[in-house]
Structure formats: structure tokens, C-alpha cells
């Protein structure tokens, strides 16, 4: 059995629209943007992850950058497969003697269809996995936060990622009711791009809009510890000449208002579907936020004001799902909710 273990490599993958994380031996060994750069003529992969992201929006006509996942699911099957393969190689780049058998647990959005689920499984198998297990993102987030999901106690988890926002009520090791909407971090980025164009007549790329979101992103126009204004460079739409403007967090809060309202509506809708006994539990335990989107300044306060419930942000929201996936991998026999073959 010891030899067999040596030949089997167990990895947990948080396959996200924006970032992909791989945990091996309880350590995050890969944390890269979910993006691939390809040579258009040969179809060969030129770069994966961070290197490919640096090329995004700056390529010439022989190279294209592809984001294989859209709204939390695989949109480009071939690129997704190449990306998973490339990222698995990053785990131990020095090993060339033999490839170990892979056992994977991959997390997926809760609103995923059977066809989309199959695409994830097939991509993982083509990337060399012998055993593939799937886990729903809110469940992985709950385990990663440290909630005992097996207990007869209701907990509400909101995972705001890049492509989807997952809202789920979990009890007794299962998802009692859930709401998965394809509105999340990418929509925040698009809103910022649109706002800069409409309000300031300046054209900014996706990477710059993402940077604005990180530096001065906010869900409320009034913050206790406001960030300093951020210098944004882009192309002036009137003259076509590059220029720089200063952007405040209040402007970004205004730009994101409508999209955040849609997430709030989904949360209220999920609370309406919740059985009364679990609603009583949630009143006591509150709402847990995970995912990169939950790091938006003031979002917890805004959701708290809307729902009148206590809102807790996970300790390391970006890695909560990956951590939960890793714990599930170690306890495959214990968790019956893992979907596998």
C-alpha cells in the first residue's frame, strides 16, 4: 500500500473563472490566473497562468489569450485541458522519470448542468486523472471556513467568485437550497470598464479595470478606512492620446451598485426558499462570505444592512474553497456528497 501511495498523487483543484488553485500535500502549490496564451498558427500553448495574463490585451496577431472558463464552467474544452495539464506540471517540474497516477477532487458551481459537469470530468481525465471527484463550491467553502457540515445546523454560505456567485444553505452534509447566479467579480470588472468609458471618456483594458477593483473597489460610498484615490491610465476616446485620471472609491461604489443589488436580490431569494427551522439557525449563525468578490470593501456591511443578519468574511476568502476541497480529498470516504465515478 505504501508503494501504491507513492505512485498516486492526490491533488485538490479549485478550477475558477479568474484563478486556479492546486493544493498538494496540504500546501497551495499553484495559484495562477485561469488563462492560456496560444500560437494561432500551430495551436501550441505559449504560456499559462501569470505569464499568459501579462500578455492579455497586449498580443500581436500570431498569439491569442484565452480564458477557458466562463461563468464558472468550461467554455473552451481544449484550452481548459491544456491549462489543467500545464498547471499540474507546475507542481513538481523536476520530475521526468515517471508520471504518478492522479486522484483529483475538483470543485464546481452548484448550478452546473450535467453536460458542464461532464466537461470538467473529461478535461481532468484527459489531463491524466484516473479518479475524479467533484464537490460543489459552497460545500467546499463551508468546509474550508471550518464549519462542521455534517451537523444538523443550518449555515448560509455565499461564495462570490469570478464568474458565479453561489449562495447555499448547508445542513446534514448536504445543500438544502441553493441559488447560483452568473453575476460575480467579472461583472464588477466590466462595470468599471463601462463606467470609465461613459463617465471619463477613457478606454481601459480588462487588466486595468481589475487593478482599479483591487485598489479602490468598494460596495459602499461611505467607508470607515477609505483607500487613497488611484491613478488610472488609458486611452482618451476624444483625442486617442493616452492620459491619466484619478479615481476615488466613491465612484467605483457608484459603478458597482446595480450589480451588487442583483447579488443582494439572489441572497434574499435564497433566504425565502430556506425551511423555517434552518432560517432560525441562520438568524443565530449569520451568513459566511468566501471567494475573491467578498474582499470588496464594505460588501459585508452592505449585505448586513440588507438582510439584518450578522455577516462573517472567511479568514482567507480567496483560498477557502481550495482549502475545503483539499480537506474533502483527505476524507473521501467520510463525505458521501462527493460526486465521483
VEXVO-20861 format. One record per residue (C-alpha): residue number from 1; residue in three letters; z, x, y. Coordinates in steps of 0.2 Angstrom, whole numbers, plus 5000, padded with zeros to 4 digits. Layout:
<pts>
(NUM; "ala"; (Z; X; Y)) ...
</pts>
This chain:
<pts>
(1; "unk"; (5000; 5000; 5000)) (2; "unk"; (5004; 5015; 5012)) (3; "unk"; (4986; 5022; 5009)) (4; "unk"; (4979; 5004; 5012)) (5; "unk"; (4989; 5003; 5028)) (6; "unk"; (4982; 5019; 5034)) (7; "unk"; (4964; 5013; 5031)) (8; "unk"; (4967; 4997; 5040)) (9; "unk"; (4968; 4997; 5059)) (10; "unk"; (4976; 4982; 5067)) (11; "unk"; (4971; 4978; 5084)) (12; "unk"; (4975; 4963; 5096)) (13; "unk"; (4962; 4959; 5109)) (14; "unk"; (4963; 4949; 5125)) (15; "unk"; (4945; 4945; 5127)) (16; "unk"; (4945; 4940; 5145)) (17; "unk"; (4931; 4935; 5158)) (18; "unk"; (4937; 4948; 5170)) (19; "unk"; (4946; 4961; 5159)) (20; "unk"; (4948; 4965; 5141)) (21; "unk"; (4964; 4972; 5134)) (22; "unk"; (4966; 4980; 5117)) (23; "unk"; (4984; 4983; 5110)) (24; "unk"; (4986; 4995; 5096)) (25; "unk"; (5002; 5001; 5089)) (26; "unk"; (5012; 4991; 5102)) (27; "unk"; (5003; 5000; 5116)) (28; "unk"; (4989; 4995; 5128)) (29; "unk"; (4976; 5007; 5123)) (30; "unk"; (4961; 4999; 5133)) (31; "unk"; (4962; 4990; 5149)) (32; "unk"; (4944; 4988; 5156)) (33; "unk"; (4934; 4976; 5166)) (34; "unk"; (4923; 4965; 5154)) (35; "unk"; (4906; 4971; 5160)) (36; "unk"; (4892; 4981; 5152)) (37; "unk"; (4878; 4991; 5160)) (38; "unk"; (4862; 4991; 5151)) (39; "unk"; (4845; 5000; 5152)) (40; "unk"; (4832; 4986; 5155)) (41; "unk"; (4818; 4995; 5145)) (42; "unk"; (4827; 5000; 5130)) (43; "unk"; (4841; 4988; 5130)) (44; "unk"; (4853; 5003; 5127)) (45; "unk"; (4871; 5002; 5134)) (46; "unk"; (4873; 5014; 5148)) (47; "unk"; (4891; 5011; 5152)) (48; "unk"; (4905; 4999; 5148)) (49; "unk"; (4921; 4994; 5157)) (50; "unk"; (4926; 5003; 5173)) (51; "unk"; (4911; 5014; 5173)) (52; "unk"; (4900; 4999; 5172)) (53; "unk"; (4910; 4990; 5186)) (54; "unk"; (4907; 5004; 5198)) (55; "unk"; (4888; 5001; 5195)) (56; "unk"; (4890; 4982; 5198)) (57; "unk"; (4880; 4977; 5213)) (58; "unk"; (4873; 4995; 5216)) (59; "unk"; (4860; 4996; 5202)) (60; "unk"; (4841; 5000; 5203)) (61; "unk"; (4828; 4991; 5194)) (62; "unk"; (4830; 5000; 5177)) (63; "unk"; (4848; 4996; 5175)) (64; "unk"; (4857; 4979; 5175)) (65; "unk"; (4875; 4975; 5174)) (66; "unk"; (4880; 4960; 5163)) (67; "unk"; (4896; 4951; 5161)) (68; "unk"; (4895; 4945; 5143)) (69; "unk"; (4909; 4931; 5146)) (70; "unk"; (4908; 4917; 5157)) (71; "unk"; (4921; 4904; 5159)) (72; "unk"; (4932; 4912; 5146)) (73; "unk"; (4918; 4911; 5132)) (74; "unk"; (4904; 4922; 5126)) (75; "unk"; (4888; 4919; 5136)) (76; "unk"; (4878; 4934; 5131)) (77; "unk"; (4881; 4937; 5112)) (78; "unk"; (4873; 4954; 5110)) (79; "unk"; (4881; 4961; 5126)) (80; "unk"; (4898; 4955; 5120)) (81; "unk"; (4896; 4963; 5103)) (82; "unk"; (4891; 4979; 5111)) (83; "unk"; (4906; 4978; 5123)) (84; "unk"; (4919; 4975; 5109)) (85; "unk"; (4911; 4989; 5099)) (86; "unk"; (4912; 5001; 5114)) (87; "unk"; (4930; 4997; 5118)) (88; "unk"; (4936; 4999; 5100)) (89; "unk"; (4928; 5016; 5100)) (90; "unk"; (4939; 5020; 5116)) (91; "unk"; (4955; 5018; 5105)) (92; "unk"; (4953; 5035; 5096)) (93; "unk"; (4937; 5043; 5102)) (94; "unk"; (4940; 5059; 5092)) (95; "unk"; (4939; 5051; 5075)) (96; "unk"; (4922; 5053; 5067)) (97; "unk"; (4926; 5056; 5049)) (98; "unk"; (4928; 5038; 5044)) (99; "unk"; (4930; 5021; 5052)) (100; "unk"; (4945; 5011; 5046)) (101; "unk"; (4945; 4993; 5041)) (102; "unk"; (4949; 4982; 5056)) (103; "unk"; (4960; 4967; 5057)) (104; "unk"; (4960; 4958; 5073)) (105; "unk"; (4969; 4944; 5082)) (106; "unk"; (4958; 4938; 5097)) (107; "unk"; (4964; 4925; 5110)) (108; "unk"; (4953; 4911; 5115)) (109; "unk"; (4954; 4897; 5128)) (110; "unk"; (4962; 4881; 5122)) (111; "unk"; (4947; 4870; 5127)) (112; "unk"; (4934; 4881; 5117)) (113; "unk"; (4921; 4872; 5106)) (114; "unk"; (4919; 4876; 5088)) (115; "unk"; (4902; 4884; 5092)) (116; "unk"; (4910; 4895; 5105)) (117; "unk"; (4924; 4899; 5093)) (118; "unk"; (4911; 4904; 5080)) (119; "unk"; (4903; 4916; 5093)) (120; "unk"; (4919; 4925; 5096)) (121; "unk"; (4922; 4927; 5077)) (122; "unk"; (4904; 4933; 5073)) (123; "unk"; (4905; 4945; 5088)) (124; "unk"; (4921; 4953; 5081)) (125; "unk"; (4914; 4954; 5063)) (126; "unk"; (4898; 4962; 5069)) (127; "unk"; (4909; 4975; 5079)) (128; "unk"; (4917; 4980; 5062)) (129; "unk"; (4931; 4967; 5059)) (130; "unk"; (4935; 4962; 5041)) (131; "unk"; (4948; 4950; 5046)) (132; "unk"; (4948; 4940; 5062)) (133; "unk"; (4962; 4928; 5068)) (134; "unk"; (4961; 4918; 5083)) (135; "unk"; (4975; 4912; 5094)) (136; "unk"; (4975; 4900; 5109)) (137; "unk"; (4978; 4909; 5126)) (138; "unk"; (4993; 4898; 5132)) (139; "unk"; (5001; 4901; 5115)) (140; "unk"; (4999; 4920; 5116)) (141; "unk"; (5005; 4919; 5134)) (142; "unk"; (5021; 4910; 5129)) (143; "unk"; (5024; 4922; 5115)) (144; "unk"; (5021; 4937; 5127)) (145; "unk"; (5033; 4929; 5140)) (146; "unk"; (5047; 4929; 5127)) (147; "unk"; (5048; 4910; 5124)) (148; "unk"; (5053; 4905; 5106)) (149; "unk"; (5038; 4894; 5102)) (150; "unk"; (5045; 4888; 5086)) (151; "unk"; (5059; 4879; 5094)) (152; "unk"; (5059; 4860; 5096)) (153; "unk"; (5060; 4863; 5115)) (154; "unk"; (5046; 4859; 5127)) (155; "unk"; (5039; 4873; 5138)) (156; "unk"; (5024; 4872; 5150)) (157; "unk"; (5013; 4887; 5152)) (158; "unk"; (4999; 4890; 5165)) (159; "unk"; (4988; 4904; 5161)) (160; "unk"; (4976; 4907; 5176)) (161; "unk"; (4963; 4920; 5171)) (162; "unk"; (4946; 4925; 5177)) (163; "unk"; (4935; 4911; 5170)) (164; "unk"; (4948; 4897; 5165)) (165; "unk"; (4965; 4890; 5169)) (166; "unk"; (4974; 4885; 5154)) (167; "unk"; (4988; 4873; 5155)) (168; "unk"; (4998; 4868; 5140)) (169; "unk"; (5014; 4861; 5134)) (170; "unk"; (5021; 4870; 5119)) (171; "unk"; (5034; 4865; 5106)) (172; "unk"; (5037; 4867; 5087)) (173; "unk"; (5024; 4881; 5086)) (174; "unk"; (5010; 4871; 5092)) (175; "unk"; (5001; 4865; 5108)) (176; "unk"; (5007; 4847; 5111)) (177; "unk"; (4995; 4843; 5125)) (178; "unk"; (4984; 4854; 5135)) (179; "unk"; (4971; 4855; 5149)) (180; "unk"; (4958; 4868; 5151)) (181; "unk"; (4948; 4869; 5167)) (182; "unk"; (4934; 4881; 5171)) (183; "unk"; (4941; 4885; 5188)) (184; "unk"; (4951; 4901; 5190)) (185; "unk"; (4950; 4919; 5198)) (186; "unk"; (4931; 4920; 5198)) (187; "unk"; (4931; 4904; 5209)) (188; "unk"; (4943; 4912; 5221)) (189; "unk"; (4931; 4927; 5222)) (190; "unk"; (4916; 4915; 5225)) (191; "unk"; (4926; 4905; 5238)) (192; "unk"; (4930; 4921; 5248)) (193; "unk"; (4911; 4927; 5247)) (194; "unk"; (4906; 4910; 5254)) (195; "unk"; (4919; 4910; 5267)) (196; "unk"; (4914; 4927; 5274)) (197; "unk"; (4896; 4921; 5275)) (198; "unk"; (4900; 4905; 5283)) (199; "unk"; (4914; 4910; 5295)) (200; "unk"; (4910; 4928; 5299)) (201; "unk"; (4891; 4929; 5296)) (202; "unk"; (4894; 4944; 5285)) (203; "unk"; (4887; 4946; 5267)) (204; "unk"; (4900; 4954; 5255)) (205; "unk"; (4897; 4958; 5237)) (206; "unk"; (4907; 4952; 5222)) (207; "unk"; (4917; 4968; 5221)) (208; "unk"; (4922; 4967; 5239)) (209; "unk"; (4927; 4949; 5238)) (210; "unk"; (4938; 4954; 5223)) (211; "unk"; (4946; 4968; 5233)) (212; "unk"; (4950; 4955; 5248)) (213; "unk"; (4958; 4944; 5235)) (214; "unk"; (4969; 4958; 5229)) (215; "unk"; (4974; 4965; 5246)) (216; "unk"; (4976; 4949; 5256)) (217; "unk"; (4974; 4934; 5244)) (218; "unk"; (4986; 4920; 5247)) (219; "unk"; (4989; 4902; 5242)) (220; "unk"; (5000; 4898; 5257)) (221; "unk"; (4996; 4900; 5276)) (222; "unk"; (5014; 4905; 5279)) (223; "unk"; (5022; 4919; 5269)) (224; "unk"; (5039; 4927; 5270)) (225; "unk"; (5032; 4945; 5267)) (226; "unk"; (5014; 4944; 5273)) (227; "unk"; (5001; 4958; 5269)) (228; "unk"; (4993; 4968; 5283)) (229; "unk"; (4976; 4962; 5289)) (230; "unk"; (4962; 4970; 5278)) (231; "unk"; (4946; 4979; 5284)) (232; "unk"; (4930; 4971; 5276)) (233; "unk"; (4913; 4980; 5277)) (234; "unk"; (4897; 4970; 5273)) (235; "unk"; (4880; 4966; 5280)) (236; "unk"; (4879; 4956; 5296)) (237; "unk"; (4867; 4941; 5292)) (238; "unk"; (4861; 4941; 5310)) (239; "unk"; (4856; 4959; 5313)) (240; "unk"; (4855; 4965; 5295)) (241; "unk"; (4866; 4980; 5300)) (242; "unk"; (4882; 4985; 5291)) (243; "unk"; (4898; 4980; 5300)) (244; "unk"; (4917; 4979; 5298)) (245; "unk"; (4929; 4965; 5302)) (246; "unk"; (4947; 4962; 5300)) (247; "unk"; (4953; 4948; 5288)) (248; "unk"; (4970; 4940; 5288)) (249; "unk"; (4979; 4932; 5273)) (250; "unk"; (4979; 4915; 5283)) (251; "unk"; (4960; 4915; 5282)) (252; "unk"; (4960; 4918; 5264)) (253; "unk"; (4973; 4905; 5261)) (254; "unk"; (4962; 4893; 5270)) (255; "unk"; (4946; 4898; 5260)) (256; "unk"; (4955; 4896; 5243)) (257; "unk"; (4964; 4879; 5247)) (258; "unk"; (4951; 4867; 5239)) (259; "unk"; (4950; 4877; 5223)) (260; "unk"; (4969; 4879; 5221)) (261; "unk"; (4970; 4860; 5224)) (262; "unk"; (4959; 4857; 5209)) (263; "unk"; (4971; 4868; 5198)) (264; "unk"; (4986; 4858; 5205)) (265; "unk"; (4977; 4841; 5200)) (266; "unk"; (4975; 4848; 5182)) (267; "unk"; (4993; 4853; 5182)) (268; "unk"; (4998; 4835; 5187)) (269; "unk"; (4986; 4828; 5174)) (270; "unk"; (4994; 4839; 5160)) (271; "unk"; (5011; 4833; 5166)) (272; "unk"; (5006; 4815; 5165)) (273; "unk"; (5000; 4817; 5147)) (274; "unk"; (5017; 4825; 5141)) (275; "unk"; (5028; 4815; 5130)) (276; "unk"; (5044; 4809; 5138)) (277; "unk"; (5056; 4820; 5128)) (278; "unk"; (5046; 4835; 5132)) (279; "unk"; (5045; 4830; 5150)) (280; "unk"; (5064; 4830; 5150)) (281; "unk"; (5064; 4848; 5143)) (282; "unk"; (5051; 4854; 5156)) (283; "unk"; (5062; 4847; 5170)) (284; "unk"; (5075; 4859; 5164)) (285; "unk"; (5065; 4874; 5159)) (286; "unk"; (5052; 4873; 5173)) (287; "unk"; (5034; 4880; 5172)) (288; "unk"; (5029; 4898; 5167)) (289; "unk"; (5014; 4906; 5176)) (290; "unk"; (5004; 4920; 5167)) (291; "unk"; (4987; 4928; 5170)) (292; "unk"; (4980; 4938; 5184)) (293; "unk"; (4977; 4922; 5195)) (294; "unk"; (4996; 4919; 5195)) (295; "unk"; (4998; 4935; 5206)) (296; "unk"; (4990; 4926; 5221)) (297; "unk"; (5004; 4927; 5234)) (298; "unk"; (5013; 4911; 5237)) (299; "unk"; (5005; 4902; 5222)) (300; "unk"; (5022; 4899; 5213)) (301; "unk"; (5029; 4891; 5229)) (302; "unk"; (5014; 4880; 5231)) (303; "unk"; (5015; 4874; 5213)) (304; "unk"; (5034; 4871; 5215)) (305; "unk"; (5031; 4861; 5231)) (306; "unk"; (5018; 4850; 5222)) (307; "unk"; (5027; 4847; 5206)) (308; "unk"; (5046; 4848; 5212)) (309; "unk"; (5049; 4859; 5196)) (310; "unk"; (5055; 4877; 5195)) (311; "unk"; (5041; 4889; 5193)) (312; "unk"; (5043; 4906; 5185)) (313; "unk"; (5030; 4920; 5185)) (314; "unk"; (5029; 4931; 5169)) (315; "unk"; (5036; 4949; 5171)) (316; "unk"; (5019; 4957; 5169)) (317; "unk"; (5007; 4942; 5171)) (318; "unk"; (4991; 4952; 5168)) (319; "unk"; (4997; 4958; 5151)) (320; "unk"; (5007; 4943; 5145)) (321; "unk"; (4993; 4936; 5134)) (322; "unk"; (4989; 4953; 5127)) (323; "unk"; (5007; 4956; 5123)) (324; "unk"; (5008; 4939; 5114)) (325; "unk"; (4993; 4942; 5104)) (326; "unk"; (5000; 4959; 5098)) (327; "unk"; (5016; 4950; 5093)) (328; "unk"; (5006; 4937; 5084)) (329; "unk"; (4996; 4951; 5075)) (330; "unk"; (5013; 4958; 5068)) (331; "unk"; (5019; 4941; 5062)) (332; "unk"; (5003; 4934; 5055)) (333; "unk"; (5012; 4926; 5040)) (334; "unk"; (5025; 4918; 5052)) (335; "unk"; (5014; 4909; 5064)) (336; "unk"; (5004; 4895; 5055)) (337; "unk"; (4994; 4891; 5071)) (338; "unk"; (4984; 4907; 5070)) (339; "unk"; (4966; 4902; 5066)) (340; "unk"; (4958; 4913; 5053)) (341; "unk"; (4946; 4914; 5038)) 
</pts>
